[in-house]
Amino acid sequence: MRDYYERDNGYLQSIQKGILGVRSLSGRVSKGKRTLEDLRKEIIEADAILIGAGAGLSTAAGYTYSGKRFEKYFFDFEEKYGFHDMYSGGFYVMDLDPEISWAFWSRSIYINRYLKTENPVYEDLLELVKDRDYFVITTNVDHCFQRAGFDKKRLFYTQGDYGLFQKERPDVPETYDNEEWVYEALEAQGFLKNEEGIYEIPKEGDLKMEIPKELIPKAPDGSDVVMNLRSDDSFVEDEGWKKASAAYADFLRRHKGMRVLYLELGVGMNTPVIIKYPFWQMTYDNKNAVYACINLGEAYCPKEIEEKSVCLDEDIAETLKRLKETAV
């Protein structure tokens, strides 16, 4: 774990050295307190709220990578290549011609970055914290917080952004917006924009599974690009990323020792060192802090902080909706 922090997440070192290895905690777990009233009380009484968001929050908002959503936009890829979700597809198309691979990615970027879902999970969360001193750290790369109206200066996307490209072999830490390219790539495949500005699959005619060679995205100097998503040490931490990292560290510094609510939403165990472990450790180290977790099937806390933890093993969307409807 220490090597991971020092190599890829050095920003966490400046926050609190005790986080490394969650060394103060025994490994025993508890369910903590378990009622909506407990969480409502903590939201009201907190001096500040630090939101930690994982994939489960976006799943609750409707950003699923399989099922009907995948079948609607990738039925042709599924039929020809045999994969059944966007996550697997992202790996599969790496071995295909770039015209096909980037056609896949243009669709994936569009529906996961630029197309809103109907479930207002992020909007409900904003309603709960908009008048509070809050900050967000997230491993999600779909930009849902900003689209919902969260203050950009209070957001830290640690793992990248579907809306950005970077050089495949970065010689400078720069990223490039991809929105205009995404729309051009969709249109080249046959997608049509409706009256509401949403790209839809054509009812008649062939839907192409590739883009023209001249539409393959490139950096301004003509070099190859990849998605700005953290996968190895080639991930580009641009100026925006660095400013957000500094803002996160500053938020923690300014609220040290205060009644901070560490509100964890939909965080699993894929990358616990970014949100879950630090939240546990910081709650343990601050006698006034409270840890809360909403995560269906994965709501628990270390035994050492159970008396100041609220763990709700419930659906995130429904829980946030109920909290919003009864907010004081």
C-alpha positions in Angstrom: 0.0 0.0 0.0 2.8 2.4 0.8 4.3 2.0 -2.7 0.9 2.8 -4.2 0.6 6.1 -2.4 4.2 7.2 -3.0 4.1 6.4 -6.8 0.6 7.4 -7.9 -1.1 9.3 -5.1 1.5 11.5 -3.6 -1.1 14.1 -2.9 -2.3 12.0 0.0 1.0 12.1 1.8 0.6 15.9 2.4 -2.8 15.3 4.0 -2.0 12.9 6.8 0.8 10.4 7.1 -1.2 8.2 9.5 -3.5 7.2 6.6 -0.9 4.9 5.2 -1.8 1.4 5.9 -4.7 2.5 8.1 -2.2 1.5 10.8 -4.3 2.6 13.8 -7.2 0.2 13.0 -7.4 -3.5 13.9 -9.4 -4.8 10.9 -12.4 -5.7 13.0 -15.7 -4.3 11.4 -19.0 -3.0 12.7 -22.3 -1.8 11.3 -22.2 1.4 13.5 -25.5 3.3 13.8 -28.1 2.3 11.3 -31.0 4.8 11.0 -31.8 7.6 8.6 -32.4 9.9 11.6 -28.8 9.3 12.7 -27.5 10.5 9.4 -29.9 13.4 9.2 -28.7 14.6 12.6 -25.0 14.4 11.6 -25.6 16.3 8.3 -27.3 19.1 10.3 -24.7 19.3 13.1 -21.5 19.0 11.0 -19.2 22.0 10.7 -18.2 20.7 7.3 -19.0 17.7 5.0 -16.5 15.8 3.0 -18.2 13.7 0.4 -16.3 10.6 -0.9 -18.0 9.2 -4.0 -17.4 5.9 -5.8 -18.9 4.0 -8.7 -22.0 3.0 -6.6 -23.2 6.6 -6.6 -23.2 6.9 -10.4 -24.8 3.4 -10.7 -27.6 4.7 -8.5 -28.0 7.6 -10.9 -28.4 5.2 -13.8 -24.9 5.1 -15.2 -24.8 1.4 -15.6 -22.2 -0.3 -17.9 -24.4 -3.3 -18.9 -28.0 -4.2 -19.4 -30.5 -2.1 -21.4 -28.2 0.9 -21.6 -25.4 -1.1 -23.1 -27.7 -3.0 -25.4 -29.2 0.2 -26.7 -26.0 1.9 -27.8 -23.7 -1.2 -28.4 -26.0 -3.9 -29.8 -24.0 -4.1 -33.0 -20.6 -4.4 -31.1 -22.1 -7.1 -28.8 -23.5 -9.0 -31.8 -20.2 -8.9 -33.7 -17.6 -9.2 -30.9 -19.4 -11.0 -28.1 -18.7 -8.7 -25.1 -21.7 -7.7 -23.0 -20.7 -4.6 -21.1 -18.8 -1.3 -21.7 -16.1 -2.2 -19.2 -15.2 -5.4 -21.0 -15.6 -3.7 -24.3 -13.0 -1.0 -23.4 -10.4 -3.7 -23.1 -11.6 -5.8 -26.1 -11.4 -2.9 -28.6 -7.8 -2.2 -27.7 -6.8 -4.9 -30.1 -9.0 -3.7 -33.0 -8.3 -1.2 -35.7 -8.3 2.4 -34.3 -11.2 3.4 -36.5 -13.3 0.8 -34.7 -11.8 1.3 -31.3 -12.5 5.0 -31.3 -16.0 4.5 -32.6 -16.6 2.4 -29.5 -15.0 5.0 -27.3 -17.0 7.9 -28.8 -20.2 6.2 -27.9 -19.0 5.3 -24.4 -17.8 8.8 -23.7 -21.0 10.3 -24.9 -23.4 8.3 -22.8 -21.2 8.3 -19.7 -20.0 11.9 -19.8 -22.3 14.1 -21.9 -25.7 12.4 -21.7 -27.7 12.9 -18.5 -29.7 10.2 -16.9 -33.2 10.7 -15.6 -32.4 9.8 -12.0 -31.6 13.0 -10.0 -29.3 11.4 -7.5 -26.6 14.0 -7.8 -29.1 16.8 -7.7 -30.7 15.4 -4.5 -27.2 15.2 -2.9 -26.5 18.8 -3.9 -29.8 19.9 -2.3 -28.6 18.5 1.0 -25.2 20.2 1.0 -25.5 23.3 -1.1 -25.7 25.6 1.8 -23.0 23.8 3.8 -19.2 23.9 3.8 -18.6 20.9 1.6 -16.0 19.3 -0.6 -16.1 16.3 -2.9 -13.4 13.7 -3.7 -14.4 11.1 -6.2 -12.9 8.2 -8.2 -15.7 8.6 -10.7 -14.8 10.0 -14.1 -18.2 10.9 -15.5 -18.4 14.5 -14.4 -21.8 14.0 -12.8 -21.1 16.4 -9.9 -20.3 19.4 -12.1 -23.3 18.7 -14.4 -25.6 18.6 -11.4 -24.4 22.1 -10.3 -21.8 21.4 -7.7 -19.1 24.1 -7.3 -16.2 23.2 -9.6 -13.8 24.6 -7.0 -15.1 22.0 -4.5 -14.4 19.0 -6.6 -11.5 16.6 -7.0 -11.7 14.0 -9.7 -8.7 11.8 -8.7 -8.8 9.3 -11.5 -9.4 11.5 -14.6 -12.2 12.6 -16.8 -14.1 10.9 -19.7 -14.1 14.4 -21.2 -10.4 14.6 -21.7 -7.7 13.1 -23.9 -4.0 13.0 -23.1 -1.0 12.0 -25.1 -0.3 8.2 -25.2 3.3 9.0 -24.2 3.0 12.3 -22.4 6.0 14.5 -22.7 4.1 17.4 -21.1 1.3 17.2 -18.5 -1.5 18.5 -20.8 -5.1 17.3 -21.5 -7.4 18.1 -24.4 -11.2 18.5 -24.3 -13.0 15.9 -26.5 -16.6 17.1 -26.6 -16.6 18.4 -30.2 -14.7 15.3 -31.4 -17.3 13.0 -29.7 -20.2 14.6 -31.6 -18.3 14.4 -34.9 -17.5 10.8 -34.3 -21.1 10.0 -33.5 -22.4 11.7 -36.6 -19.8 9.8 -38.7 -21.3 6.6 -37.5 -24.9 7.6 -38.4 -26.2 9.0 -35.1 -28.8 11.7 -35.4 -29.4 14.7 -33.1 -33.0 15.1 -32.1 -34.8 18.4 -31.3 -33.6 18.2 -27.7 -30.0 18.0 -28.8 -29.6 14.3 -27.9 -27.9 11.9 -30.3 -30.0 8.9 -31.2 -29.5 5.7 -33.1 -31.1 6.1 -36.6 -34.4 4.3 -37.1 -33.5 3.5 -40.7 -30.2 3.0 -42.4 -27.0 1.3 -41.3 -25.2 2.3 -38.1 -21.5 2.2 -38.8 -19.1 0.7 -36.3 -16.1 2.7 -37.3 -15.1 6.3 -37.9 -13.1 7.7 -40.9 -9.3 7.5 -40.5 -9.1 11.3 -40.5 -11.3 11.5 -37.4 -9.0 9.4 -35.2 -8.2 11.9 -32.4 -4.7 13.3 -32.2 -2.9 15.8 -29.9 -2.2 19.3 -31.3 1.3 18.1 -32.4 -0.2 15.1 -34.2 0.8 12.5 -31.7 -1.5 9.7 -30.5 -3.9 10.2 -27.6 -5.6 8.0 -25.1 -8.3 8.6 -22.5 -7.2 10.7 -19.5 -8.1 7.8 -17.1 -5.7 6.6 -14.4 -4.4 3.1 -15.3 -0.6 3.4 -14.8 2.1 5.9 -14.2 1.5 7.6 -17.6 -1.7 9.2 -16.3 -1.5 13.0 -16.8 -2.1 15.1 -13.7 -2.7 18.5 -15.5 -3.0 21.9 -13.9 -6.7 21.4 -13.2 -5.9 18.2 -11.4 -3.2 19.8 -9.3 -5.4 22.7 -8.3 -8.1 20.4 -7.2 -5.6 18.3 -5.3 -4.4 21.4 -3.5 -8.0 22.5 -2.7 -8.7 19.1 -1.2 -5.6 19.3 1.0 -6.5 22.8 2.0 -10.1 21.7 3.0 -8.7 19.1 5.3 -6.2 21.4 6.8 -8.8 24.1 7.5 -11.1 21.7 9.2 -8.6 19.7 11.2 -10.1 18.9 14.6 -13.6 20.3 13.7 -16.8 18.3 13.5 -16.4 16.9 10.0 -18.8 14.5 8.5 -17.0 12.1 6.2 -19.9 11.0 3.9 -18.9 8.0 1.8 -21.3 7.1 -1.0 -21.0 3.9 -3.1 -17.3 3.3 -2.5 -16.2 -0.3 -2.9 -12.9 -2.1 -2.4 -11.4 -1.6 -5.8 -9.4 1.5 -4.7 -10.0 1.8 -1.0 -6.8 3.7 -0.4 -8.2 6.8 -2.1 -11.4 7.4 -0.1 -12.4 4.6 2.3 -9.2 4.0 4.2 -8.4 7.7 4.6 -12.0 8.5 5.8 -11.7 5.7 8.4 -8.3 6.9 9.6 -9.3 10.6 9.7 -12.4 9.8 11.6 -10.4 7.8 14.1 -7.8 10.6 14.5 -10.3 13.4 15.0 -12.4 13.0 18.2 -15.1 15.3 16.8 -15.4 13.7 13.4 -18.2 11.3 12.2 -18.1 8.7 9.4 -21.1 7.9 7.4 -21.5 5.3 4.6 -24.5 4.6 2.3 -23.8 1.5 0.2 -26.2 -1.4 -0.5 -24.4 -4.6 0.6 -21.2 -2.9 1.7 -22.0 -0.6 4.6 -19.6 -1.1 7.5 -16.9 0.6 9.5 -13.9 -0.3 11.7 -14.8 -1.4 15.2 -12.7 1.4 16.6 -15.0 4.1 15.2 -18.4 2.4 15.5 -19.7 4.8 18.1 -19.3 7.7 15.7 -20.3 6.0 12.5 -23.6 5.7 10.6 -23.7 2.8 8.1 -26.8 2.5 6.0 -27.1 -0.7 4.0 -29.6 0.8 1.6 -30.2 2.0 -1.9 -28.3 5.3 -2.3 -30.9 7.0 -4.6 -33.8 6.2 -2.3 -31.9 7.3 0.8 -30.8 10.6 -0.6 -34.3 11.3 -1.9 -35.8 10.6 1.6 -33.1 12.8 3.2 -33.9 15.7 0.8 -37.6 15.4 1.3 -37.3 15.7 5.0 -34.4 18.2 5.1 -34.7 20.9 7.8 
